[in-house]
Amino acid sequence: MTDAGKISEGSSYDVVVIGAGPVGENVADRARAAGLTTAVVESELVGGECSYWACMPSKALLRPVVARADARRVPGLSAAVQGPLDVGAVLAKRDQETSHWKDDGQVAWLESVGADVHRGTGRLTGPREVTVTAPDGTEHRLTARHAVAVCTGTRAVVPALPGIAEARPWTSRDATSAKKAPGRLVIVGGGVVGVEMATAWQALGSAVTLLIRGGGLLPKMEPFAGELVADALREAGATIRTGVSVTALHRPAPDGPVTVELDDGDRVEADEILFATGRAPRTDELGLETIGLEPGSWLTVDDSCLVEGTDWLYAVGDVNHRALLTHQGKYQARIAGAAIAARAEKAAVDTSPWGAHAATADHAAVPQVVFTDPEAASVGLTLAEAERAGHRVRAVDHDLAAVAGSGLYADGYRGRARMIVDLDREILLGVTFVGPGIGELLHSATVAVAGEVPIARLWHAVPAYPTISEVWLRLLESFRGQ
């Protein structure tokens, strides 16, 4: 050990990874599998945002909400599930899924694959050089023979509004880790975080008001996705106001209510307010200026996740702004890990589309499930995106309620499916499903889009009867004019 402020003798590795979330863990795993010595630096919990404040706790909160909603639509079962959720049990399950915000298991896994874990804040201090400041203030220099991988992810953006500091608003971390349901919850933003947290906390007893600057929910998906989710939220008791912006906040008493001022002159009072208004890269304190890059910026990469203008720095996951989803970041990690290993061995690197060292799916086949009631799931391009990209396309829609499996799944089933067909190549560019229980349908669509499976061959992929998957047959029949 050294005195605080002094840098100890350095350690050298083949690869140094900054950030031990799912993305950093996967880069480390791929590097070690290739025989490269690897260090991982983490300033918070090993396992990252997804494990403790995003994917896992949010889905633990949502699972009983959706399960109860499904059960209420099943004759013979609905009468038994009309009561409220056991909030304490839901939160206890959430805590279990986050390992009570302890990372012993994830540290043990990283160590089991042979990676060295360094606790502290990692900062670039030159090419292939990372200085780690430990919690006690001591510093240790790590050097990388082949690559440094930045996997620091993003942080929630809170707008600079009058009264914002005194209001102490929730971010996504607060929303997924809260110890009780607020009586009244205002949510600013209609994207994935906004609608999922509205679904969860409304069902757990909060009176939810969603404030949306735009015209609807889930603006990055097909318009009908946001419309169906909005209908369900309103039926559950939530209030949705579109075309409004927050101009100021007031919270005179630390434990008192917060008053939200809107640009139309109205005011809304709540016990808590959640801002779900976007993400920013966690690169402010990364030392980018030491290598000629701008602190706080997104890191632009090629398809192997190599930062433009370098031959040693990789940016993997949300920090490169390609596809801000855990599973997509893990996919990039597998690609980047393979590219790092190939370049270390001076082997050929295949960055052609769909090559072994190209994260092509980031452009063409990004899947996402929104775990609301109903679920919304999509992969690839929307109709608007395909048209903007200059493709000659046709959108084919089908009412999911008209499929036999949907009627068996739930009484009063409501949903919709759409596929976007490239008319020149007769392949699928995108697919969207909205409805109860459709999340598990998405991978079939992802395979079709990523595999560029011809429509003529999809005709021979027979869906089992009676499942909701039969919607594939109905979509193809509609396209063929049958």
C-alpha positions in Angstrom: 0.0 0.0 0.0 1.0 3.6 -0.5 0.1 6.9 1.0 -2.9 8.6 -0.4 -2.0 10.7 -3.5 1.0 8.5 -4.4 0.9 6.1 -7.3 2.2 2.6 -6.5 4.3 0.5 -8.9 2.3 -0.4 -11.9 0.8 -3.7 -13.0 0.8 -4.8 -16.6 -2.0 -6.8 -18.3 -3.0 -7.6 -21.9 -6.4 -6.0 -21.4 -7.7 -3.5 -18.9 -11.5 -3.1 -18.6 -13.0 0.0 -16.9 -16.4 -0.8 -15.6 -17.6 -4.2 -14.3 -21.3 -4.2 -15.4 -22.6 -7.0 -17.7 -20.7 -5.4 -20.6 -17.3 -5.2 -18.8 -17.8 -8.7 -17.4 -18.3 -10.1 -20.9 -15.3 -8.3 -22.4 -13.2 -9.7 -19.5 -14.6 -13.2 -20.0 -13.9 -13.2 -23.8 -10.4 -11.8 -23.3 -9.6 -14.5 -20.6 -11.1 -17.2 -22.8 -8.6 -16.1 -25.5 -5.7 -16.5 -23.0 -5.2 -12.7 -22.4 -4.4 -11.5 -18.9 -7.2 -9.1 -17.8 -7.9 -6.5 -15.1 -11.3 -5.1 -14.4 -11.8 -1.8 -12.6 -15.1 -1.0 -10.8 -16.0 2.0 -8.7 -19.4 0.8 -7.5 -20.9 -2.7 -7.5 -19.6 -5.5 -9.7 -22.6 -6.3 -11.9 -23.4 -2.7 -12.7 -26.5 -0.8 -13.4 -28.5 -3.7 -14.9 -28.0 -6.0 -11.9 -28.8 -3.5 -9.1 -30.8 -0.5 -10.5 -32.2 -1.3 -13.9 -33.1 -4.6 -15.6 -33.2 -7.0 -12.7 -35.0 -4.8 -10.0 -37.4 -3.3 -12.5 -38.5 -6.7 -13.9 -38.8 -8.1 -10.4 -41.2 -5.2 -9.7 -43.1 -5.8 -12.9 -43.4 -9.6 -13.0 -46.2 -9.8 -10.3 -48.0 -6.9 -11.9 -48.2 -8.6 -15.3 -48.9 -12.0 -13.8 -51.9 -10.7 -11.9 -53.1 -8.8 -15.0 -52.9 -12.0 -17.0 -54.7 -14.1 -14.3 -57.5 -11.6 -14.1 -58.3 -12.3 -17.8 -58.6 -16.1 -17.2 -62.1 -17.4 -16.4 -62.0 -19.6 -13.3 -59.0 -17.8 -12.0 -59.9 -14.1 -12.2 -62.1 -14.1 -9.1 -59.2 -15.3 -7.0 -56.8 -12.5 -7.9 -58.9 -9.4 -7.5 -57.2 -8.2 -4.4 -54.2 -5.9 -4.1 -50.6 -7.0 -4.5 -48.6 -7.8 -1.4 -46.3 -4.9 -1.7 -43.9 -6.1 1.0 -43.5 -9.5 -0.8 -42.9 -7.8 -4.1 -40.2 -5.5 -2.7 -38.6 -8.4 -0.9 -38.4 -10.4 -4.2 -36.9 -7.3 -5.8 -34.3 -7.1 -3.0 -33.5 -10.8 -3.5 -33.0 -10.3 -7.2 -30.5 -7.5 -6.5 -28.7 -9.7 -4.0 -29.6 -6.9 -1.5 -27.2 -4.6 -3.4 -24.2 -6.8 -2.5 -21.8 -8.0 -5.3 -20.0 -10.9 -3.6 -21.4 -13.4 -6.1 -20.5 -11.4 -9.2 -17.0 -10.7 -7.8 -16.5 -14.4 -7.3 -17.6 -15.1 -10.9 -15.2 -12.6 -12.4 -12.4 -14.1 -10.3 -13.4 -17.6 -11.4 -12.7 -16.8 -15.0 -9.3 -15.4 -14.1 -9.8 -11.7 -14.2 -8.2 -9.5 -11.5 -10.7 -7.1 -9.9 -9.5 -3.7 -8.8 -11.8 -1.7 -6.6 -11.8 2.1 -7.3 -12.2 4.7 -9.9 -10.4 4.1 -13.2 -9.0 7.0 -15.2 -7.1 7.1 -18.4 -3.7 8.8 -17.8 -2.2 8.2 -21.2 -2.3 5.7 -24.1 -2.8 2.2 -22.7 -2.6 3.5 -19.2 -5.3 3.5 -16.4 -4.7 4.9 -13.0 -7.0 3.4 -10.3 -7.9 5.5 -7.2 -9.0 3.1 -4.5 -11.6 4.0 -1.9 -8.8 4.9 0.6 -7.3 7.4 -1.8 -4.3 5.2 -2.8 -3.5 5.0 -6.5 -2.2 2.2 -8.7 -1.2 2.4 -12.3 -2.3 -0.3 -14.7 -0.9 -0.6 -18.2 -2.4 -2.6 -21.1 -0.3 -4.3 -23.7 -3.1 -4.6 -26.2 -6.3 -2.9 -25.2 -8.3 -0.8 -22.8 -12.0 -1.3 -22.9 -14.2 1.5 -21.6 -17.5 -0.1 -20.3 -18.7 2.7 -18.0 -22.2 2.9 -19.3 -24.5 5.9 -18.7 -26.1 8.0 -16.0 -29.6 9.5 -15.8 -30.0 13.0 -17.0 -31.9 15.4 -14.7 -32.8 18.8 -16.3 -31.5 22.0 -14.8 -34.9 23.4 -13.7 -35.6 26.0 -11.0 -36.1 24.2 -7.7 -34.6 20.9 -8.9 -32.0 20.6 -6.1 -34.5 21.2 -3.3 -37.1 18.8 -5.0 -34.6 15.9 -4.8 -36.2 14.1 -7.8 -36.0 10.4 -8.3 -33.9 9.0 -11.2 -34.3 5.5 -12.5 -32.1 4.2 -9.6 -34.5 5.6 -7.0 -37.5 4.3 -8.8 -36.2 0.7 -8.8 -34.9 0.7 -5.3 -37.6 2.6 -3.3 -38.6 1.0 0.0 -42.2 1.9 -0.3 -44.8 3.1 -2.8 -45.3 6.9 -2.8 -48.9 8.0 -2.4 -48.7 10.2 -5.5 -45.9 9.8 -8.1 -45.3 12.1 -11.1 -43.2 10.6 -13.9 -41.7 12.9 -16.5 -41.0 11.1 -19.7 -42.8 8.5 -21.8 -40.0 6.2 -22.9 -39.3 2.7 -21.6 -38.3 3.7 -18.1 -41.3 6.0 -17.7 -43.9 3.5 -18.8 -42.4 0.5 -17.0 -42.2 2.5 -13.7 -45.7 3.8 -14.2 -47.0 0.3 -14.7 -45.2 -1.0 -11.6 -45.9 1.7 -9.1 -49.5 2.2 -10.2 -50.1 -1.4 -9.4 -48.2 -1.2 -6.1 -50.6 1.5 -4.9 -49.3 4.9 -6.2 -51.5 7.4 -8.0 -49.4 7.9 -11.1 -49.3 11.0 -13.4 -47.3 10.8 -16.6 -46.1 14.1 -18.1 -45.1 13.8 -21.7 -43.5 16.6 -23.8 -44.4 14.8 -27.0 -47.6 13.4 -28.4 -47.5 9.9 -27.0 -45.7 7.0 -25.2 -42.8 4.9 -26.5 -41.9 7.3 -29.4 -39.2 5.1 -30.8 -41.6 2.2 -31.5 -44.5 1.9 -33.9 -47.2 4.4 -32.9 -49.7 1.7 -32.0 -47.4 0.4 -29.3 -47.6 3.6 -27.3 -51.3 3.9 -27.9 -52.1 0.4 -26.6 -49.8 0.9 -23.5 -51.4 4.3 -22.8 -54.9 2.8 -23.0 -54.0 0.2 -20.5 -52.3 2.6 -18.1 -55.4 4.9 -18.1 -57.6 1.9 -17.4 -55.4 1.0 -14.5 -55.9 4.5 -13.1 -52.9 6.4 -14.3 -53.2 10.0 -15.6 -51.4 10.7 -18.9 -50.8 14.3 -20.0 -49.2 14.9 -23.4 -47.8 18.0 -24.9 -46.6 19.5 -21.6 -43.2 20.4 -20.1 -42.1 21.0 -16.5 -40.9 24.5 -15.9 -40.1 24.5 -12.2 -40.4 22.5 -9.0 -41.1 23.5 -5.4 -40.5 21.5 -2.3 -40.4 23.8 0.7 -40.3 21.1 3.3 -37.7 18.3 2.9 -40.3 15.6 3.7 -43.3 17.4 2.2 -44.9 17.2 -1.2 -43.4 18.6 -4.4 -45.3 21.0 -6.6 -44.7 20.7 -10.3 -45.2 23.7 -12.5 -46.1 23.1 -16.2 -45.7 25.3 -19.2 -49.4 25.5 -19.7 -49.7 27.3 -16.3 -51.1 24.3 -14.5 -49.6 22.7 -11.3 -49.5 19.1 -10.1 -48.7 18.0 -6.6 -47.0 14.7 -5.8 -45.1 13.0 -3.0 -42.3 12.0 -5.4 -41.3 13.0 -9.0 -39.3 10.7 -11.3 -37.4 12.2 -14.2 -37.1 9.5 -17.0 -35.8 12.0 -19.6 -32.7 10.4 -21.1 -29.1 9.2 -20.4 -25.7 10.7 -20.7 -22.3 8.8 -21.0 -20.3 8.3 -17.9 -17.1 9.7 -19.3 -16.8 13.0 -17.5 -14.0 11.9 -15.1 -12.5 9.2 -17.4 -9.4 11.2 -18.4 -10.3 11.4 -22.1 -8.5 14.7 -22.4 -5.2 12.8 -21.8 -5.6 11.1 -25.1 -7.1 14.0 -27.1 -10.8 13.2 -26.6 -13.5 15.3 -25.0 -14.6 14.5 -21.4 -18.3 13.8 -21.1 -18.7 12.8 -24.7 -20.1 9.7 -26.3 -17.3 7.5 -27.7 -17.6 6.9 -31.5 -16.5 3.4 -32.5 -16.4 1.2 -35.6 -18.3 -2.1 -35.8 -15.6 -3.9 -33.7 -16.1 -1.2 -31.0 -12.7 0.3 -31.5 -12.7 4.0 -30.8 -12.1 6.0 -33.9 -8.6 7.4 -34.2 -7.0 4.7 -31.9 -5.7 1.2 -32.3 -6.0 0.2 -28.6 -9.1 1.9 -27.0 -12.5 0.2 -27.2 -15.8 1.6 -26.0 -18.4 -1.1 -25.4 -22.0 -0.9 -24.4 -24.1 2.2 -23.7 -21.0 4.5 -23.7 -20.8 4.3 -27.5 -24.4 5.3 -27.9 -25.2 2.6 -30.5 -27.9 0.7 -28.7 -28.6 1.4 -25.0 -29.7 -2.0 -24.0 -28.0 -4.6 -21.7 -28.3 -7.5 -24.1 -27.0 -5.3 -27.0 -24.0 -4.2 -24.9 -23.2 -7.9 -24.0 -23.4 -8.7 -27.7 -20.9 -5.9 -28.4 -18.7 -7.3 -25.6 -18.6 -10.6 -27.3 -17.7 -9.0 -30.6 -15.1 -6.6 -29.1 -13.5 -9.4 -27.0 -13.1 -11.5 -30.2 -11.6 -8.5 -32.1 -9.2 -7.7 -29.2 -8.0 -11.3 -29.2 -7.6 -11.5 -33.0 -5.6 -8.3 -33.1 -3.4 -9.4 -30.2 -2.6 -12.5 -32.1 -2.1 -10.5 -35.3 -4.8 -12.6 -36.9 -7.3 -11.5 -39.6 -10.1 -9.4 -38.4 -13.5 -9.7 -40.2 -15.4 -6.5 -39.8 -17.6 -7.0 -42.9 -21.4 -7.0 -42.2 -22.3 -9.9 -40.0 -18.6 -10.8 -39.7 -17.1 -12.4 -36.6 -15.7 -9.0 -35.5 -18.6 -6.7 -36.5 -21.6 -5.7 -34.3 -23.8 -5.5 -37.3 -27.0 -6.2 -35.3 -26.6 -2.8 -33.7 -27.7 -1.3 -37.0 -30.1 -3.9 -38.4 -31.6 -6.2 -35.7 -31.8 -4.6 -32.2 -34.5 -6.4 -30.1 -36.3 -4.8 -27.2 -39.1 -5.8 -24.9 -41.0 -3.3 -22.8 -42.4 -5.1 -19.8 -45.7 -3.2 -19.4 -49.2 -4.6 -19.6 -49.6 -5.2 -22.5 -46.0 -6.0 -23.4 -44.5 -4.2 -26.4 -41.7 -5.8 -28.3 -39.8 -4.9 -31.5 -36.7 -5.7 -33.5 -35.2 -3.9 -36.5 -36.8 -0.9 -38.2 -40.1 0.7 -37.8 -42.1 1.7 -40.9 -41.0 5.3 -40.5 -37.4 4.4 -40.0 -37.4 2.1 -43.1 -39.0 4.8 -45.2 -36.5 7.4 -44.0 -33.6 5.0 -44.9 -34.9 4.9 -48.5 -36.2 1.3 -48.5 -39.2 0.3 -50.6 -41.3 -1.3 -48.0 -44.7 -2.5 -47.1 -46.2 -2.7 -43.5 -48.3 -5.8 -42.9 -50.5 -5.7 -39.8 -52.6 -8.2 -38.0 -54.9 -8.1 -35.0 -53.4 -10.4 -32.4 -56.8 -11.0 -30.8 -57.8 -12.8 -34.0 -55.3 -15.6 -33.4 -56.7 -18.7 -31.7 -53.9 -18.8 -29.1 -54.7 -15.2 -28.0 -58.3 -16.1 -27.1 -57.0 -19.1 -25.0 -54.4 -16.9 -23.3 -56.9 -14.3 -22.1 -60.5 -13.1 -22.4 -60.7 -9.7 -24.0 -57.2 -10.0 -25.5 -56.0 -6.8 -27.2 -52.9 -6.6 -29.3 -51.4 -6.0 -32.7 -48.5 -7.3 -34.8 -46.7 -5.6 -37.7 -43.9 -6.8 -40.0 -42.0 -4.5 -42.3 -41.2 -6.2 -45.6 -38.4 -5.0 -47.9 -40.2 -5.4 -51.3 -37.0 -5.5 -53.3 -35.3 -8.3 -51.4 -38.5 -9.9 -49.8 -37.0 -10.1 -46.4 -38.1 -8.6 -43.1 -36.6 -5.3 -41.9 -38.6 -5.1 -38.7 -41.3 -6.7 -36.6 -43.4 -5.3 -33.7 -45.7 -7.1 -31.4 -47.9 -5.5 -28.7 -50.1 -7.6 -26.4 -50.1 -9.8 -23.3 -47.5 -12.5 -23.3 -45.7 -11.5 -26.5 -42.2 -10.9 -25.1 -41.2 -14.5 -25.8 -42.3 -14.2 -29.4 -39.6 -11.6 -30.1 -36.7 -14.0 -30.6 -38.4 -15.6 -33.6 -38.6 -12.2 -35.2 -35.0 -11.4 -34.3 -33.9 -14.6 -36.0 -35.9 -13.7 -39.1 -34.5 -10.2 -39.3 -30.9 -10.9 -38.4 -30.9 -14.0 -40.6 -32.5 -12.1 -43.5 -34.7 -15.1 -44.0 -36.6 -14.9 -47.3 -40.3 -14.6 -47.1 -40.6 -17.6 -49.3 -38.7 -19.7 -46.7 -40.6 -18.2 -43.7 -43.7 -19.6 -45.4 -42.4 -23.1 -44.5 -41.8 -22.2 -40.8 -45.0 -23.7 -39.4 -46.3 -22.2 -36.1 -47.6 -24.6 -33.6 -51.4 -24.5 -33.0 -52.9 -23.1 -30.9 -50.3 -20.6 -30.0 -50.0 -16.8 -30.3 -47.1 -17.5 -32.7 -49.7 -18.4 -35.3 -49.7 -14.7 -36.0 -46.7 -15.4 -38.2 -48.9 -17.4 -40.5 -51.5 -14.7 -40.6 -49.0 -12.0 -41.4 -47.5 -14.0 -44.2 -51.0 -14.8 -45.6 -51.8 -11.1 -45.6 -48.6 -10.3 -47.5 -49.2 -13.0 -50.1 -52.8 -11.8 -50.5 -54.4 -15.0 -49.3 
